[in-house]
Amino acid sequence: MTMKVEIKGNKIKAPLKGKDEWLVLKPEEQVRQEYVCRLVNNYGFDLEQMAQEIQVSNSQRGQGRAMADIVIWRSVKDKRENNSPIIVVECKAEHITVREEDYFQGYRIIAQYSSAASLKAEERVFLDNLIKNPSIRLDNPSTFTYVSAQLKSGKDFYRRNRDLTIISIAVLHVLSIIDASVDANLFDFDISDDISMRIEPMPVSLGNQNMGMGLNLAIHF
């Protein structure tokens, strides 16, 4: 049976929060519930092996603990035993567009500080506009470290894609040079279908106006 998002008025059903749990309908919450449906319908995950808005440990250089939108364990048993999850999902509302340079600029700002109290006014405005979510308050220490980790993750993602693109273009350029070189060297190479061997008599001069007979072996390929 296909799982679908259930909406009633300004409420949206959140099955990961409980069998009959309804939350306030917000753009980000709708994206989250739509992705839960996709995880179930398209990828075969079970609701029992997932959870919503779970505090998770961030292993990146001791940046503390943060809230994850959706957490997926390998099995229901792993979830019950509180083992480490295999997937952590962060959702954003569809209208939010984050550019590559925003991640770099955001991380350059936030990496300088250990708390939101040290941020300059213009830096705080930039980060608030980048996040575009009033429920995420940078004054909360765990939220601050979480946002820092997310910005670093985004920065690394785009940097990796940029580096791979440069490497791919360089490899293609080298291959095109090799292809052109091979093509130029084999330009006069006979690739006809005439692959044969012919033996025929051939007169041979032995000097002093003496002639002899020999064999001429011609191979065509």
C-alpha positions as CSV (number, residue, x, y, z in Angstrom):
1,M,0.0,0.0,0.0
2,T,1.4,3.4,-1.0
3,M,2.0,5.8,1.8
4,K,0.7,9.4,1.3
5,V,1.0,12.7,3.1
6,E,-2.1,13.5,5.1
7,I,-3.1,17.1,5.6
8,K,-6.2,18.4,7.5
9,G,-6.6,22.2,7.5
10,N,-3.4,23.6,9.0
11,K,-2.2,20.3,10.4
12,I,-0.1,17.5,8.8
13,K,0.2,14.0,10.1
14,A,3.7,12.9,11.3
15,P,3.7,9.1,11.6
16,L,7.3,9.1,12.9
17,K,6.1,11.0,15.9
18,G,3.2,8.7,16.7
19,K,0.3,6.8,15.2
20,D,-2.0,9.8,15.4
21,E,0.4,12.7,15.8
22,W,-0.4,15.9,13.9
23,L,1.9,18.9,13.6
24,V,1.4,22.5,12.4
25,L,1.6,22.6,8.6
26,K,4.8,24.4,7.6
27,P,6.7,24.3,4.3
28,E,9.6,22.5,5.9
29,E,7.3,20.0,7.7
30,Q,5.5,19.2,4.5
31,V,8.9,18.5,2.8
32,R,9.9,16.3,5.7
33,Q,6.7,14.2,5.5
34,E,6.8,13.9,1.7
35,Y,10.4,12.6,2.1
36,V,9.3,10.1,4.7
37,C,6.7,8.8,2.2
38,R,9.5,8.6,-0.4
39,L,11.7,6.6,1.9
40,V,8.9,4.1,2.5
41,N,7.5,3.9,-1.0
42,N,10.6,4.2,-3.1
43,Y,13.4,2.8,-0.9
44,G,11.6,0.2,1.2
45,F,12.4,1.6,4.6
46,D,10.0,0.8,7.5
47,L,8.5,3.5,9.7
48,E,9.7,1.4,12.7
49,Q,13.3,1.8,11.7
50,M,13.1,5.6,11.4
51,A,12.5,8.6,13.7
52,Q,11.9,12.3,13.4
53,E,13.7,15.2,15.1
54,I,16.2,13.1,17.0
55,Q,19.2,14.5,18.8
56,V,22.3,12.9,17.2
57,S,26.0,13.1,18.0
58,N,28.1,15.0,15.5
59,S,31.5,13.3,15.1
60,Q,33.1,16.2,13.3
61,R,35.8,17.6,15.5
62,G,33.7,17.6,18.7
63,Q,31.0,19.9,17.5
64,G,28.6,18.6,20.0
65,R,25.0,17.3,19.5
66,A,22.2,18.5,17.2
67,M,18.7,17.7,16.0
68,A,18.3,15.7,12.9
69,D,15.1,15.9,10.8
70,I,14.9,12.2,9.9
71,V,17.1,9.4,11.3
72,I,17.3,5.9,9.8
73,W,18.7,2.8,11.4
74,R,19.8,-0.4,9.7
75,S,17.0,-2.3,11.3
76,V,14.3,-2.0,13.9
77,K,16.5,-3.9,16.3
78,D,19.3,-1.4,15.9
79,K,16.9,1.4,16.7
80,R,15.6,-0.3,19.8
81,E,19.2,-1.0,21.0
82,N,20.1,2.7,20.3
83,N,22.8,1.8,17.9
84,S,24.3,4.3,15.5
85,P,22.0,5.2,12.6
86,I,23.1,4.6,9.0
87,I,21.4,7.7,7.5
88,V,20.7,11.2,8.8
89,V,18.5,13.5,6.7
90,E,18.2,17.3,6.8
91,C,15.1,18.8,5.1
92,K,14.5,22.3,3.9
93,A,11.4,24.0,2.5
94,E,11.2,23.9,-1.3
95,H,11.3,27.7,-1.7
96,I,14.8,27.8,0.0
97,T,17.6,28.0,-2.6
98,V,21.1,27.8,-1.2
99,R,23.9,28.7,-3.6
100,E,27.4,27.2,-3.6
101,E,29.0,30.4,-2.5
102,D,26.6,30.8,0.4
103,Y,28.0,27.7,2.0
104,F,31.5,28.9,1.7
105,Q,30.7,32.4,3.0
106,G,28.5,31.0,5.8
107,Y,31.2,28.6,7.0
108,R,33.9,31.3,6.8
109,I,31.8,33.4,9.1
110,I,30.7,30.8,11.6
111,A,34.0,28.9,11.8
112,Q,35.6,32.0,13.5
113,Y,33.4,31.8,16.5
114,S,32.4,29.3,19.2
115,S,29.0,30.9,19.9
116,A,26.5,33.3,18.4
117,A,27.2,36.0,21.0
118,S,30.5,36.8,19.2
119,L,28.9,37.3,15.8
120,K,28.9,40.8,14.3
121,A,25.5,42.3,13.4
122,E,26.0,41.9,9.6
123,E,27.2,38.4,10.0
124,R,24.2,37.4,12.1
125,V,21.9,38.9,9.4
126,F,23.7,36.9,6.7
127,L,23.4,33.6,8.6
128,D,19.7,34.3,9.4
129,N,18.9,35.0,5.8
130,L,20.9,31.9,4.7
131,I,19.0,29.6,7.2
132,K,15.6,31.2,6.6
133,N,14.0,29.3,9.4
134,P,12.8,31.2,12.5
135,S,12.7,28.0,14.5
136,I,16.5,27.6,14.2
137,R,18.0,30.0,16.8
138,L,21.7,30.4,16.7
139,D,21.7,31.5,20.4
140,N,21.2,27.9,21.3
141,P,24.8,26.4,21.6
142,S,23.8,23.0,20.2
143,T,22.0,24.7,17.3
144,F,25.0,26.9,16.6
145,T,27.3,23.8,16.4
146,Y,24.8,22.0,14.3
147,V,24.5,24.9,11.7
148,S,28.3,25.1,11.7
149,A,28.5,21.4,10.8
150,Q,25.8,21.7,8.1
151,L,27.6,24.6,6.5
152,K,30.9,22.7,6.5
153,S,29.2,19.7,5.0
154,G,27.7,21.8,2.2
155,K,31.0,23.6,1.6
156,D,32.8,20.2,1.3
157,F,30.1,18.8,-1.0
158,Y,30.4,21.7,-3.5
159,R,34.2,21.8,-3.2
160,R,34.4,18.1,-4.0
161,N,32.1,18.4,-7.0
162,R,34.2,21.4,-8.2
163,D,37.4,19.4,-7.9
164,L,35.9,16.4,-9.6
165,T,34.7,18.5,-12.5
166,I,38.2,20.1,-13.0
167,I,39.8,16.6,-12.9
168,S,37.2,15.2,-15.3
169,I,37.8,18.1,-17.8
170,A,41.6,17.6,-17.6
171,V,41.3,13.9,-18.2
172,L,39.0,14.4,-21.2
173,H,41.5,17.0,-22.6
174,V,44.4,14.5,-22.2
175,L,42.4,11.7,-23.9
176,S,41.5,14.0,-26.8
177,I,45.2,14.8,-27.3
178,I,46.0,11.1,-27.3
179,D,43.2,10.3,-29.7
180,A,44.3,13.1,-32.1
181,S,48.0,11.9,-31.9
182,V,47.0,8.3,-32.6
183,D,44.8,9.3,-35.5
184,A,47.5,11.4,-37.0
185,N,50.1,8.6,-36.8
186,L,47.7,6.1,-38.3
187,F,46.4,8.4,-41.0
188,D,48.2,6.5,-43.9
189,F,47.7,3.1,-42.4
190,D,46.0,0.7,-44.9
191,I,42.8,-0.6,-43.4
192,S,41.4,-2.1,-46.6
193,D,39.9,-5.6,-46.7
194,D,42.7,-6.8,-49.0
195,I,44.6,-9.0,-46.5
196,S,46.6,-11.5,-48.7
197,M,50.0,-13.1,-49.5
198,R,51.3,-13.5,-53.1
199,I,54.4,-15.4,-54.3
200,E,55.7,-14.8,-57.8
201,P,59.0,-15.3,-59.7
202,M,61.3,-12.4,-59.9
203,P,64.5,-12.0,-62.0
204,V,67.6,-11.2,-59.9
205,S,70.7,-9.5,-61.3
206,L,73.9,-11.3,-60.3
207,G,76.3,-8.9,-61.9
208,N,78.4,-9.2,-65.0
209,Q,75.2,-9.3,-67.0
210,N,74.3,-12.6,-65.3
211,M,70.7,-13.1,-64.3
212,G,69.1,-15.5,-61.9
213,M,65.6,-16.3,-60.8
214,G,64.2,-15.7,-57.4
215,L,60.9,-15.6,-55.5
216,N,59.1,-12.4,-54.5
217,L,56.9,-12.7,-51.4
218,A,54.3,-9.9,-51.1
219,I,52.0,-9.6,-48.0
220,H,49.1,-7.2,-48.0
221,F,47.5,-6.2,-44.7
